[in-house]
Amino acid sequence: MVMAARPHIFNHNLETVERLTPLVRSRAQYARSLSVLKKAKEMAEGKVATKSGIMLGLGEREDEIKKAMDDLRESDVTVLTLGQYLRPTPMHLPVVDYVTPEKFDEWKEVALEKGFRHVASGPLVRSSYHAADFKPEEDVMEAIQEDLAKR
């Protein structure tokens, strides 16, 4: 139903690296999240931008962050947000690390080198961070314009 509505951007957040998924998202499955993102792109025949987000500061290792980025790119995700995990209440997981703004800048460069087209990366970044600033890929924009012309 969602893809039949022809969204410009389809978002599903990975939230964390594979090893931490059971702890952070007890009912989620890392592979299923990747599958959802890939299937959305396939269902839209590539005419939708797919987006995901990862929280940092939960104890993930650098190699795990890079692998999560690789996994997202293999699922044809082109938009990524990276933000600092902040503990909402004492009942939630504690913050393990506070990532510096400079490290977030480094992660942005890594993500762009891996082929993401748009990356928002910083301590205060959230999944919808500056969403209005995002411009879908040109091929997606062409599909959107064609679809609007048919309506």
DSSP file (Angstrom, degrees, kcal/mol; ACC not computed):
  #  RESIDUE AA STRUCTURE BP1 BP2  ACC     N-H-->O    O-->H-N    N-H-->O    O-->H-N    TCO  KAPPA ALPHA  PHI   PSI    X-CA   Y-CA   Z-CA
    1    1 A M     >        0   0    0      0, 0.0     4,-1.0     0, 0.0     0, 0.0   0.000 360.0 360.0 360.0 -40.3    0.0    0.0    0.0
    2    2 A V  T >4  +     0   0    0      1,-0.2     3,-0.8     2,-0.2     4,-0.2   0.945 360.0  44.7 -62.9 -47.4    2.8    2.4    0.8
    3    3 A M  G >4 S+     0   0    0      1,-0.3     3,-1.6     2,-0.2    -1,-0.2   0.813 105.1  62.4 -70.5 -27.8    4.6    1.9   -2.5
    4    4 A A  G 34 S+     0   0    0      1,-0.3    -1,-0.3     2,-0.1    -2,-0.2   0.776  95.9  61.2 -65.0 -24.9    1.3    2.1   -4.4
    5    5 A A  G << S-     0   0    0     -4,-1.0    -1,-0.3    -3,-0.8    -2,-0.2   0.519 107.3-133.3 -77.6  -5.1    1.1    5.7   -3.0
    6    6 A R    <   -     0   0    0     -3,-1.6    -3,-0.1    -4,-0.2    -2,-0.1   0.939  26.2-161.5  53.4  60.4    4.4    6.4   -4.9
    7    7 A P        -     0   0    0      0, 0.0     3,-0.1     0, 0.0    -1,-0.1  -0.332  20.4-136.9 -66.4 153.2    6.3    8.2   -2.1
    8    8 A H  S    S+     0   0    0      1,-0.3    41,-2.3    40,-0.1     2,-0.4   0.847  92.8  24.7 -75.9 -35.2    9.2   10.3   -3.2
    9    9 A I  E     -a   49   0A   0     39,-0.2     2,-0.5   127,-0.1    -1,-0.3  -0.998  67.6-159.2-133.7 132.5   11.3    9.0   -0.3
   10   10 A F  E     -a   50   0A   0     39,-2.9    41,-2.6    -2,-0.4     2,-0.4  -0.961  17.3-167.8-111.0 121.9   10.8    5.7    1.6
   11   11 A N  E     +a   51   0A   0     -2,-0.5     2,-0.3    39,-0.2    41,-0.2  -0.913  21.0 159.2-115.3 135.6   12.4    5.6    5.0
   12   12 A H        -     0   0    0     39,-2.1     2,-0.4    -2,-0.4    41,-0.1  -0.869  33.7-135.2-148.0 117.2   13.0    2.7    7.3
   13   13 A N        -     0   0    0     -2,-0.3    41,-0.1    39,-0.2    39,-0.1  -0.570  14.0-163.7 -82.9 130.3   15.7    3.2   10.0
   14   14 A L        -     0   0    0     39,-0.5     2,-1.6    -2,-0.4    40,-0.2   0.828  24.2-168.1 -70.7 -34.0   18.2    0.5   10.7
   15   15 A E  B     +b   54   0A   0     38,-3.0    40,-3.0    -3,-0.1     2,-0.3  -0.193  55.7   4.8  75.6 -42.0   18.9    2.3   14.0
   16   16 A T  S    S-     0   0    0     -2,-1.6    40,-0.1    38,-0.2     2,-0.1  -0.900  89.3 -68.4-156.8-178.7   22.0    0.4   15.0
   17   17 A V    >>  -     0   0    0     -2,-0.3     4,-1.0    38,-0.2     3,-0.6  -0.320  52.5-101.2 -79.3 165.0   24.6   -2.1   13.8
   18   18 A E  G >4 S+     0   0    0     46,-0.3     3,-0.9     1,-0.2    12,-0.2   0.895 117.9  53.2 -55.8 -47.7   23.8   -5.8   13.4
   19   19 A R  G 34 S+     0   0    0      1,-0.2     4,-0.2     2,-0.1    -1,-0.2   0.839 114.2  42.3 -59.7 -34.6   25.4   -7.0   16.7
   20   20 A L  G X> S+     0   0    0     -3,-0.6     4,-2.9     1,-0.2     3,-0.6   0.539  86.9  95.1 -91.7  -7.2   23.4   -4.5   18.8
   21   21 A T  H <X S+     0   0    0     -4,-1.0     4,-3.3    -3,-0.9     7,-0.3   0.903  83.1  50.3 -55.0 -47.4   20.0   -4.9   17.0
   22   22 A P  H 34 S+     0   0    0      0, 0.0    -1,-0.2     0, 0.0    -2,-0.1   0.851 116.7  42.9 -61.3 -31.0   18.6   -7.5   19.4
   23   23 A L  H <4 S+     0   0    0     -3,-0.6     3,-0.3    -4,-0.2    -2,-0.2   0.892 123.7  34.7 -78.5 -42.0   19.5   -5.2   22.4
   24   24 A V  H  < S+     0   0    0     -4,-2.9     2,-0.4     1,-0.3    -3,-0.2   0.857 133.4  24.8 -83.3 -38.1   18.4   -1.9   20.8
   25   25 A R  S >< S-     0   0    0     -4,-3.3     3,-2.1    -5,-0.4    -1,-0.3  -0.726  70.7-176.6-129.8  79.9   15.4   -3.2   18.8
   26   26 A S  T 3  S+     0   0    0     -2,-0.4    -1,-0.1    -3,-0.3    -2,-0.1   0.741  83.7  39.4 -57.7 -29.3   14.2   -6.3   20.6
   27   27 A R  T 3  S+     0   0    0     -6,-0.1    -1,-0.3     2,-0.0     2,-0.2   0.423 102.2  91.3 -99.3   1.8   11.5   -7.1   18.0
   28   28 A A    <   -     0   0    0     -3,-2.1     2,-0.4    -7,-0.3    -3,-0.1  -0.540  61.1-147.9 -95.6 161.0   13.4   -6.1   15.0
   29   29 A Q     >  -     0   0    0     -2,-0.2     4,-2.3     1,-0.1     5,-0.2  -0.995  10.2-145.1-128.4 125.8   15.7   -8.2   12.7
   30   30 A Y  H  > S+     0   0    0     -2,-0.4     4,-1.9     1,-0.2     5,-0.2   0.920 101.4  47.1 -53.7 -51.4   18.6   -6.5   11.0
   31   31 A A  H  > S+     0   0    0      1,-0.2     4,-2.2     2,-0.2    -1,-0.2   0.866 110.2  53.5 -62.9 -36.8   18.3   -8.6    7.8
   32   32 A R  H  > S+     0   0    0      2,-0.2     4,-2.5     1,-0.2    -1,-0.2   0.902 106.1  52.7 -66.3 -39.7   14.6   -7.9    7.6
   33   33 A S  H  X S+     0   0    0     -4,-2.3     4,-1.9     1,-0.2    -1,-0.2   0.918 110.6  47.4 -61.0 -42.5   15.1   -4.2    7.8
   34   34 A L  H  X S+     0   0    0     -4,-1.9     4,-2.4     1,-0.2    -1,-0.2   0.899 111.2  52.0 -63.9 -39.4   17.6   -4.4    5.0
   35   35 A S  H  X S+     0   0    0     -4,-2.2     4,-2.9     1,-0.2     5,-0.2   0.888 106.2  53.5 -64.3 -40.2   15.1   -6.5    3.0
   36   36 A V  H  X S+     0   0    0     -4,-2.5     4,-2.1     2,-0.2    -1,-0.2   0.928 110.9  46.7 -60.5 -45.6   12.3   -4.0    3.5
   37   37 A L  H  X S+     0   0    0     -4,-1.9     4,-1.7     2,-0.2    -2,-0.2   0.924 114.6  46.1 -63.6 -45.4   14.5   -1.2    2.1
   38   38 A K  H  X S+     0   0    0     -4,-2.4     4,-2.3     1,-0.2    -2,-0.2   0.920 112.5  50.3 -64.4 -43.9   15.6   -3.2   -0.9
   39   39 A K  H  X S+     0   0    0     -4,-2.9     4,-3.0     1,-0.2     5,-0.2   0.880 106.7  55.2 -63.9 -38.6   12.1   -4.4   -1.6
   40   40 A A  H  X S+     0   0    0     -4,-2.1     4,-1.6    -5,-0.2    -1,-0.2   0.925 109.4  47.0 -60.2 -44.0   10.7   -0.9   -1.5
   41   41 A K  H  <>S+     0   0    0     -4,-1.7     5,-2.9    34,-0.2     6,-0.3   0.916 114.1  47.8 -64.4 -42.5   13.3    0.2   -4.1
   42   42 A E  H ><5S+     0   0    0     -4,-2.3     3,-1.7     1,-0.2    -2,-0.2   0.916 109.2  52.6 -64.3 -43.5   12.5   -2.8   -6.3
   43   43 A M  H 3<5S+     0   0    0     -4,-3.0    -1,-0.2     1,-0.3    -2,-0.2   0.834 111.3  47.0 -62.5 -32.4    8.7   -2.3   -6.0
   44   44 A A  T ><5S-     0   0    0     -4,-1.6     3,-2.2    -5,-0.2    -1,-0.3   0.336 112.1-122.6 -90.0   7.1    9.1    1.3   -7.1
   45   45 A E  T < 5S-     0   0    0     -3,-1.7    -3,-0.2     1,-0.3    -2,-0.1   0.862  70.8 -56.2  52.4  39.1   11.4    0.2  -10.0
   46   46 A G  T 3 <S+     0   0    0     -5,-2.9    -1,-0.3    -6,-0.2    -4,-0.1   0.470 112.7 119.8  77.9   1.5   14.1    2.5   -8.6
   47   47 A K    <   +     0   0    0     -3,-2.2     2,-0.3    -6,-0.3    -1,-0.1  -0.072  60.8  67.3 -95.4  36.0   11.8    5.5   -8.8
   48   48 A V  S    S-     0   0    0     -7,-0.1     2,-0.4   -38,-0.0   -39,-0.2  -0.985  79.6-124.2-147.3 142.3   12.0    6.3   -5.1
   49   49 A A  E     -a    9   0A   0    -41,-2.3   -39,-2.9    -2,-0.3     2,-0.4  -0.741  27.0-148.4 -83.0 134.3   14.8    7.4   -2.9
   50   50 A T  E     -a   10   0A   0     -2,-0.4    28,-1.8    26,-0.4    29,-1.7  -0.878  17.0-172.9-107.8 141.8   15.4    5.0    0.0
   51   51 A K  E     +ac  11  79A   0    -41,-2.6   -39,-2.1    -2,-0.4     2,-0.3  -0.955   9.5 175.5-136.7 145.8   16.6    6.4    3.3
   52   52 A S  E     - c   0  80A   0     27,-2.0    29,-1.9    -2,-0.3     2,-0.3  -0.965  13.9-145.8-145.9 163.0   17.8    5.0    6.6
   53   53 A G  E     - c   0  81A   0     -2,-0.3   -38,-3.0    27,-0.2   -39,-0.5  -0.969   4.2-162.7-134.7 150.1   19.2    6.2    9.9
   54   54 A I  E     -bc  15  82A   0     27,-2.5    29,-2.0    -2,-0.3     2,-0.4  -0.996  13.3-142.5-131.4 134.1   21.7    5.0   12.5
   55   55 A M  E     - c   0  83A   0    -40,-3.0     2,-0.3    -2,-0.4     3,-0.3  -0.796  18.9-155.0 -91.5 136.5   22.2    6.2   16.0
   56   56 A L  E     + c   0  84A   0     27,-3.4    29,-3.4    -2,-0.4    43,-0.2  -0.835  64.8  59.0-110.5 152.0   25.8    6.2   17.3
   57   57 A G        +     0   0    0     -2,-0.3    39,-3.0    27,-0.2    40,-1.4   0.537  67.6 107.4 109.7  11.4   26.9    6.0   20.8
   58   58 A L  S    S-     0   0    0     -3,-0.3    -2,-0.1    38,-0.2    40,-0.0   0.316 104.6 -83.3-100.3   6.6   25.5    2.7   21.8
   59   59 A G  S    S+     0   0    0      1,-0.2     2,-0.1    38,-0.1    -3,-0.1   0.570  76.4 154.7 103.8  11.4   28.8    0.8   21.8
   60   60 A E        -     0   0    0      1,-0.1    -1,-0.2     2,-0.0     2,-0.2  -0.385  37.7-128.7 -71.0 150.6   29.2    0.1   18.1
   61   61 A R     >  -     0   0    0      1,-0.1     4,-1.9    -2,-0.1     3,-0.3  -0.624  21.0-112.0 -96.4 159.3   32.7   -0.4   16.7
   62   62 A E  H  > S+     0   0    0      1,-0.2     4,-2.4    -2,-0.2     5,-0.2   0.898 117.6  52.8 -58.2 -43.1   34.0    1.4   13.6
   63   63 A D  H  > S+     0   0    0      1,-0.2     4,-2.0     2,-0.2    -1,-0.2   0.850 108.4  52.0 -63.0 -32.5   34.1   -1.8   11.6
   64   64 A E  H  > S+     0   0    0     -3,-0.3     4,-2.3     2,-0.2   -46,-0.3   0.866 108.0  50.5 -71.1 -36.5   30.4   -2.4   12.5
   65   65 A I  H  X S+     0   0    0     -4,-1.9     4,-2.3     2,-0.2    -2,-0.2   0.931 111.4  48.4 -65.5 -45.0   29.4    1.0   11.3
   66   66 A K  H  X S+     0   0    0     -4,-2.4     4,-2.6     1,-0.2    -2,-0.2   0.900 111.2  50.5 -62.0 -40.7   31.2    0.6    8.0
   67   67 A K  H  X S+     0   0    0     -4,-2.0     4,-3.0     2,-0.2    -1,-0.2   0.910 108.4  51.9 -65.0 -41.1   29.5   -2.8    7.6
   68   68 A A  H  X S+     0   0    0     -4,-2.3     4,-2.3     2,-0.2    -2,-0.2   0.912 110.4  49.1 -61.4 -40.9   26.1   -1.3    8.3
   69   69 A M  H  X S+     0   0    0     -4,-2.3     4,-2.4     2,-0.2    -2,-0.2   0.932 111.9  48.4 -62.5 -45.0   26.8    1.3    5.6
   70   70 A D  H  X S+     0   0    0     -4,-2.6     4,-2.5     1,-0.2    -2,-0.2   0.913 110.8  51.0 -60.9 -42.6   27.9   -1.4    3.2
   71   71 A D  H  X S+     0   0    0     -4,-3.0     4,-1.1     1,-0.2    -1,-0.2   0.902 110.2  49.3 -62.7 -40.9   24.8   -3.4    3.9
   72   72 A L  H  <>S+     0   0    0     -4,-2.3     5,-2.5     1,-0.2     3,-0.3   0.905 111.0  49.1 -65.1 -41.3   22.6   -0.4    3.3
   73   73 A R  H ><5S+     0   0    0     -4,-2.4     3,-2.0     1,-0.2    -2,-0.2   0.885 106.6  56.1 -66.1 -37.4   24.3    0.4    0.0
   74   74 A E  H 3<5S+     0   0    0     -4,-2.5    -1,-0.2     1,-0.3    -2,-0.2   0.782 105.7  52.4 -63.6 -25.0   23.9   -3.3   -1.0
   75   75 A S  T 3<5S-     0   0    0     -4,-1.1    -1,-0.3    -3,-0.3   -34,-0.2   0.260 123.3-111.7 -91.5  10.9   20.1   -2.7   -0.4
   76   76 A D  T < 5 +     0   0    0     -3,-2.0     2,-0.4     1,-0.2   -26,-0.4   0.762  59.9 160.5  65.8  29.8   20.4    0.3   -2.7
   77   77 A V      < +     0   0    0     -5,-2.5    -1,-0.2     1,-0.1   -26,-0.2  -0.680  14.4 177.4 -79.4 133.6   19.8    2.9    0.1
   78   78 A T        +     0   0    0    -28,-1.8    39,-2.2    -2,-0.4    40,-1.7   0.507  58.0  61.8-117.6  -8.2   21.0    6.3   -1.1
   79   79 A V  E     -cd  51 118A   0    -29,-1.7   -27,-2.0    38,-0.2     2,-0.4  -0.982  61.2-179.6-125.2 132.8   20.2    8.6    1.9
   80   80 A L  E     -cd  52 119A   0     38,-2.3    40,-2.2    -2,-0.4     2,-0.4  -0.990  14.5-163.8-135.9 137.7   21.6    8.2    5.3
   81   81 A T  E     -cd  53 120A   0    -29,-1.9   -27,-2.5    -2,-0.4     2,-0.4  -0.975   6.3-170.7-116.9 138.7   21.3   10.0    8.7
   82   82 A L  E     +cd  54 121A   0     38,-2.7    40,-2.3    -2,-0.4     2,-0.3  -0.992  17.8 162.5-127.0 121.1   23.8    9.5   11.5
   83   83 A G  E     -cd  55 122A   0    -29,-2.0   -27,-3.4    -2,-0.4     2,-0.4  -0.899  41.3 -92.2-137.7 166.1   23.0   11.0   14.9
   84   84 A Q  E     -c   56   0A   0     39,-1.0     2,-0.3    38,-0.5   -27,-0.2  -0.623  38.2-125.1 -78.6 129.6   24.0   10.7   18.5
   85   85 A Y        -     0   0    0    -29,-3.4     2,-0.4    -2,-0.4    12,-0.1  -0.605  28.5-168.8 -69.8 131.6   21.9    8.3   20.7
   86   86 A L        -     0   0    0     -2,-0.3   -29,-0.0     9,-0.1    12,-0.0  -0.996  26.0-118.5-125.4 128.7   20.5   10.1   23.7
   87   87 A R        -     0   0    0     -2,-0.4     8,-0.1     1,-0.2    -2,-0.0  -0.503  22.5-163.9 -68.9 113.4   18.9    8.2   26.5
   88   88 A P        -     0   0    0      0, 0.0    -1,-0.2     0, 0.0     5,-0.0   0.853  69.1  -3.5 -71.7 -33.3   15.3    9.3   26.7
   89   89 A T  S >  S-     0   0    0      4,-0.1     3,-1.9     1,-0.0     0, 0.0  -0.955  76.3-100.5-149.0 164.7   14.6    7.9   30.2
   90   90 A P  T 3  S+     0   0    0      0, 0.0    -3,-0.0     0, 0.0    -1,-0.0   0.677 119.1  66.1 -61.9 -15.7   16.4    5.9   32.9
   91   91 A M  T 3  S+     0   0    0      2,-0.1     2,-0.1    -4,-0.0    -4,-0.0   0.598  93.0  76.9 -80.9 -10.9   14.4    2.9   31.6
   92   92 A H  S <  S-     0   0    0     -3,-1.9    -5,-0.1     1,-0.2     0, 0.0  -0.451  99.8 -73.6 -95.4 169.8   16.3    3.0   28.2
   93   93 A L        -     0   0    0     -2,-0.1    -1,-0.2     1,-0.1    -4,-0.1  -0.279  54.0-112.8 -59.4 143.6   19.8    1.9   27.3
   94   94 A P        -     0   0    0      0, 0.0     2,-0.4     0, 0.0    -1,-0.1  -0.408  31.0-100.7 -75.4 157.0   22.6    4.1   28.6
   95   95 A V        -     0   0    0      1,-0.2   -37,-0.2    -2,-0.1     3,-0.1  -0.648  33.5-173.4 -73.5 129.9   24.8    6.2   26.3
   96   96 A V        +     0   0    0    -39,-3.0     2,-0.3    -2,-0.4   -38,-0.2   0.844  67.9  11.2 -91.5 -42.2   28.1    4.3   25.9
   97   97 A D        -     0   0    0    -40,-1.4     2,-0.6   -12,-0.1    -1,-0.3  -0.985  59.1-141.5-137.7 145.8   29.9    7.0   23.9
   98   98 A Y        -     0   0    0     -2,-0.3     2,-0.3    -3,-0.1   -41,-0.1  -0.954  30.1-142.0-103.2 116.7   29.4   10.7   23.0
   99   99 A V        -     0   0    0     -2,-0.6   -15,-0.1   -43,-0.2   -43,-0.0  -0.609  16.0-122.8 -82.2 133.7   30.6   11.0   19.4
  100  100 A T     >  -     0   0    0     -2,-0.3     4,-2.1     1,-0.1     3,-0.2  -0.356  17.6-117.1 -73.6 154.8   32.4   14.2   18.6
  101  101 A P  H  > S+     0   0    0      0, 0.0     4,-2.0     0, 0.0     5,-0.1   0.870 117.4  56.0 -56.7 -36.3   31.2   16.6   15.8
  102  102 A E  H  > S+     0   0    0      2,-0.2     4,-2.0     1,-0.2     5,-0.1   0.888 105.9  49.6 -64.3 -39.0   34.5   15.9   14.1
  103  103 A K  H  > S+     0   0    0      2,-0.2     4,-2.6     1,-0.2    -1,-0.2   0.884 108.0  53.5 -68.6 -37.5   33.9   12.2   14.1
  104  104 A F  H  X S+     0   0    0     -4,-2.1     4,-2.0     2,-0.2    -1,-0.2   0.895 107.6  51.9 -61.8 -38.2   30.5   12.7   12.7
  105  105 A D  H  X S+     0   0    0     -4,-2.0     4,-1.9     2,-0.2    -2,-0.2   0.914 109.2  49.9 -62.4 -41.8   32.1   14.7    9.9
  106  106 A E  H  X S+     0   0    0     -4,-2.0     4,-2.3     1,-0.2    -2,-0.2   0.919 109.1  51.5 -62.2 -43.3   34.5   11.8    9.3
  107  107 A W  H  X S+     0   0    0     -4,-2.6     4,-2.5     1,-0.2    -1,-0.2   0.864 106.2  55.4 -62.9 -35.1   31.5    9.4    9.1
  108  108 A K  H  X S+     0   0    0     -4,-2.0     4,-2.5     2,-0.2    -1,-0.2   0.933 108.3  47.8 -62.1 -44.8   29.8   11.6    6.6
  109  109 A E  H  X S+     0   0    0     -4,-1.9     4,-2.4     2,-0.2    -2,-0.2   0.906 110.9  51.0 -63.2 -41.7   32.9   11.4    4.3
  110  110 A V  H  X S+     0   0    0     -4,-2.3     4,-1.5     1,-0.2    -1,-0.2   0.933 111.1  48.6 -59.9 -45.9   33.0    7.7    4.7
  111  111 A A  H  <>S+     0   0    0     -4,-2.5     5,-2.0     1,-0.2     4,-0.4   0.908 111.0  49.2 -63.3 -42.4   29.3    7.4    3.8
  112  112 A L  H ><5S+     0   0    0     -4,-2.5     3,-1.3     1,-0.2    -1,-0.2   0.897 108.9  53.2 -64.5 -39.2   29.7    9.6    0.7
  113  113 A E  H 3<5S+     0   0    0     -4,-2.4    -1,-0.2     1,-0.3    -2,-0.2   0.805 104.1  57.3 -63.9 -28.8   32.7    7.6   -0.4
  114  114 A K  T 3<5S-     0   0    0     -4,-1.5    -1,-0.3    -3,-0.2    -2,-0.2   0.525 128.8 -96.2 -80.8  -5.6   30.6    4.4   -0.1
  115  115 A G  T < 5S+     0   0    0     -3,-1.3    -3,-0.2    -4,-0.4     2,-0.1   0.480  71.0 148.1 108.4   2.5   28.1    6.0   -2.6
  116  116 A F      < -     0   0    0     -5,-2.0    -1,-0.3     1,-0.1   -37,-0.2  -0.497  35.8-153.1 -65.9 140.7   25.4    7.5   -0.4
  117  117 A R  S    S+     0   0    0    -39,-2.2     2,-0.4     1,-0.3   -38,-0.2   0.783  78.0  24.4 -88.2 -29.2   24.0   10.6   -2.3
  118  118 A H  E     +d   79   0A   0    -40,-1.7   -38,-2.3    -7,-0.1     2,-0.4  -0.991  67.7 177.9-139.7 128.7   22.9   12.5    0.7
  119  119 A V  E     -d   80   0A   0     -2,-0.4     2,-0.5   -40,-0.2   -38,-0.2  -0.994  12.8-169.6-135.0 127.1   24.2   12.2    4.3
  120  120 A A  E     +d   81   0A   0    -40,-2.2   -38,-2.7    -2,-0.4     2,-0.4  -0.980  21.6 169.9-111.3 121.2   23.2   14.2    7.3
  121  121 A S  E     +d   82   0A   0     -2,-0.5   -38,-0.2   -40,-0.2   -13,-0.1  -0.968  17.4 102.4-141.1 118.5   25.7   13.4   10.1
  122  122 A G  E >  S-d   83   0A   0    -40,-2.3     3,-1.4    -2,-0.4   -38,-0.5  -0.947  74.7 -86.8 177.8 165.7   26.0   15.1   13.5
  123  123 A P  T 3  S+     0   0    0      0, 0.0   -39,-1.0     0, 0.0    -1,-0.1   0.819 125.2  38.8 -58.2 -33.7   25.2   14.9   17.2
  124  124 A L  T 3  S+     0   0    0    -41,-0.1     2,-0.2    -3,-0.1   -41,-0.1   0.349  86.9 123.4-100.6   6.3   21.8   16.5   16.8
  125  125 A V    <   -     0   0    0     -3,-1.4     2,-0.3   -43,-0.3   -41,-0.1  -0.476  36.2-179.1 -71.4 135.4   20.8   14.8   13.5
  126  126 A R    >   -     0   0    0     -2,-0.2     3,-2.5   -43,-0.1   -44,-0.1  -0.795  45.8 -89.0-125.1 171.8   17.6   12.8   13.6
  127  127 A S  T 3  S+     0   0    0      1,-0.3    -7,-0.0    -2,-0.3    -2,-0.0   0.822 128.4  39.5 -53.9 -37.4   15.9   10.8   10.9
  128  128 A S  T >  S+     0   0    0      2,-0.0     3,-2.0   -47,-0.0    -1,-0.3   0.240  82.9 152.1 -97.1  14.5   13.9   13.7    9.6
  129  129 A Y  T <  S-     0   0    0     -3,-2.5    -4,-0.1     1,-0.3     4,-0.1  -0.228  80.6 -20.6 -52.8 118.5   16.8   16.2   10.0
  130  130 A H  T >> S+     0   0    0      1,-0.1     3,-2.0     2,-0.1     4,-0.6   0.847  82.1 167.6  49.0  41.3   16.4   19.0    7.5
  131  131 A A  G X4  +     0   0    0     -3,-2.0     3,-1.1     1,-0.3    -1,-0.1   0.819  69.2  61.6 -55.3 -33.1   14.2   16.8    5.4
  132  132 A A  G 34 S+     0   0    0      1,-0.2    -1,-0.3    -4,-0.2    -2,-0.1   0.730  96.8  60.4 -68.0 -20.2   13.2   19.7    3.2
  133  133 A D  G <4 S+     0   0    0     -3,-2.0    -1,-0.2    -4,-0.1     2,-0.2   0.678  83.0 101.3 -79.2 -17.1   16.8   20.3    2.2
  134  134 A F    <<  -     0   0    0     -3,-1.1   -16,-0.0    -4,-0.6   -55,-0.0  -0.494  55.4-163.2 -74.1 133.8   17.0   16.8    0.6
  135  135 A K        -     0   0    0     -2,-0.2     3,-0.1     0, 0.0    -2,-0.0  -0.966  20.8-127.3-117.0 114.0   16.7   16.7   -3.1
  136  136 A P        -     0   0    0      0, 0.0     5,-0.1     0, 0.0  -127,-0.1  -0.143  43.1 -78.4 -56.5 155.9   15.9   13.2   -4.5
  137  137 A E     >  -     0   0    0      1,-0.1     4,-2.5     3,-0.1     3,-0.4  -0.109  44.9-108.7 -52.7 153.4   18.2   11.8   -7.2
  138  138 A E  H  > S+     0   0    0      1,-0.3     4,-2.4     2,-0.2     5,-0.2   0.866 118.9  51.9 -57.8 -40.0   17.5   13.2  -10.7
  139  139 A D  H  > S+     0   0    0      1,-0.2     4,-1.8     2,-0.2    -1,-0.3   0.871 110.3  49.3 -66.6 -34.1   16.1   10.0  -12.0
  140  140 A V  H  > S+     0   0    0     -3,-0.4     4,-2.3     2,-0.2    -2,-0.2   0.907 109.6  52.0 -67.8 -41.3   13.7    9.9   -9.1
  141  141 A M  H  X S+     0   0    0     -4,-2.5     4,-2.5     1,-0.2    -2,-0.2   0.899 107.9  51.8 -61.8 -40.8   12.7   13.5   -9.8
  142  142 A E  H  X S+     0   0    0     -4,-2.4     4,-2.3     1,-0.2    -1,-0.2   0.916 110.0  48.9 -62.1 -42.6   12.0   12.7  -13.4
  143  143 A A  H  X S+     0   0    0     -4,-1.8     4,-2.4     2,-0.2    -2,-0.2   0.889 110.6  51.1 -64.3 -39.0    9.7    9.8  -12.3
  144  144 A I  H  X S+     0   0    0     -4,-2.3     4,-2.6     2,-0.2    -2,-0.2   0.928 110.4  48.5 -63.6 -45.2    7.9   12.1   -9.9
  145  145 A Q  H  X S+     0   0    0     -4,-2.5     4,-2.0     1,-0.2    -2,-0.2   0.897 111.9  49.4 -63.6 -40.3    7.3   14.7  -12.6
  146  146 A E  H  X S+     0   0    0     -4,-2.3     4,-1.3     2,-0.2    -1,-0.2   0.914 111.5  49.4 -63.2 -42.8    6.0   12.1  -15.0
  147  147 A D  H  X S+     0   0    0     -4,-2.4     4,-0.8     1,-0.2     3,-0.3   0.909 110.8  49.0 -64.0 -42.2    3.7   10.7  -12.3
  148  148 A L  H >< S+     0   0    0     -4,-2.6     3,-0.6     1,-0.2    -1,-0.2   0.870 107.1  56.1 -65.3 -36.3    2.4   14.2  -11.5
  149  149 A A  H 3< S+     0   0    0     -4,-2.0    -1,-0.2     1,-0.2    -2,-0.2   0.817 105.1  53.1 -65.2 -30.2    1.8   14.9  -15.2
  150  150 A K  H 3<        0   0    0     -4,-1.3    -1,-0.2    -3,-0.3    -2,-0.2   0.716 360.0 360.0 -76.4 -21.5   -0.4   11.7  -15.4
  151  151 A R    <<        0   0    0     -4,-0.8    -1,-0.2    -3,-0.6    -2,-0.2   0.475 360.0 360.0 -78.5 360.0   -2.6   12.8  -12.5
